[in-house]
């Protein structure tokens, strides 16, 4: 165990029950959020940024278009050879 973890353990051992509950709630929030949720929360505190309340899926998922012929990138590679 690293010295940082040992220090954290000893600090947690000295906490009161309400303080320990606050630390546990914070740890659950930090560990449970996705990168996007954390970023949006941090940006919401910046007055220059307006964050929408709907951040679940900012863009709808789409399927790639299937072409009839070879892909343009493959044609370009073939042409260059």
MOHUPE-V269836 format. One record per residue. N is the residue number from 0. RES is the residue in one small letter. PHI is phi in whole degrees, -180 to 180 (NA if undefined). Layout:
# MOHUPE-V269836
n=(N,N)
res=(RES,RES)
phi=(PHI,PHI)
This chain:
# MOHUPE-V269836
n=(0,1,2,3,4,5,6,7,8,9,10,11,12,13,14,15,16,17,18,19,20,21,22,23,24,25,26,27,28,29,30,31,32,33,34,35,36,37,38,39,40,41,42,43,44,45,46,47,48,49,50,51,52,53,54,55,56,57,58,59,60,61,62,63,64,65,66,67,68,69,70,71,72,73,74,75,76,77,78,79,80)
res=(x,x,x,x,x,x,x,x,x,x,x,x,x,x,x,x,x,x,x,x,x,x,x,x,x,x,x,x,x,x,x,x,x,x,x,x,x,x,x,x,x,x,x,x,x,x,x,x,x,x,x,x,x,x,x,x,x,x,x,x,x,x,x,x,x,x,x,x,x,x,x,x,x,x,x,x,x,x,x,x,x)
phi=(NA,-74,-65,-65,-67,-62,-63,-64,-60,-67,-67,-64,-62,-91,-76,-78,-60,-63,-66,-63,-65,-63,-65,-64,-62,-64,-63,-65,-66,-67,-75,-89,-89,-79,-60,-66,-64,-65,-62,-64,-66,-65,-69,-65,-83,-89,-68,-83,-117,-104,-106,-70,-75,-98,-119,-58,-146,-64,-126,-80,-76,-125,-96,-67,-78,-96,-91,-81,-101,-66,-65,-59,-65,-69,-65,-65,-63,-63,-65,-73,-82)
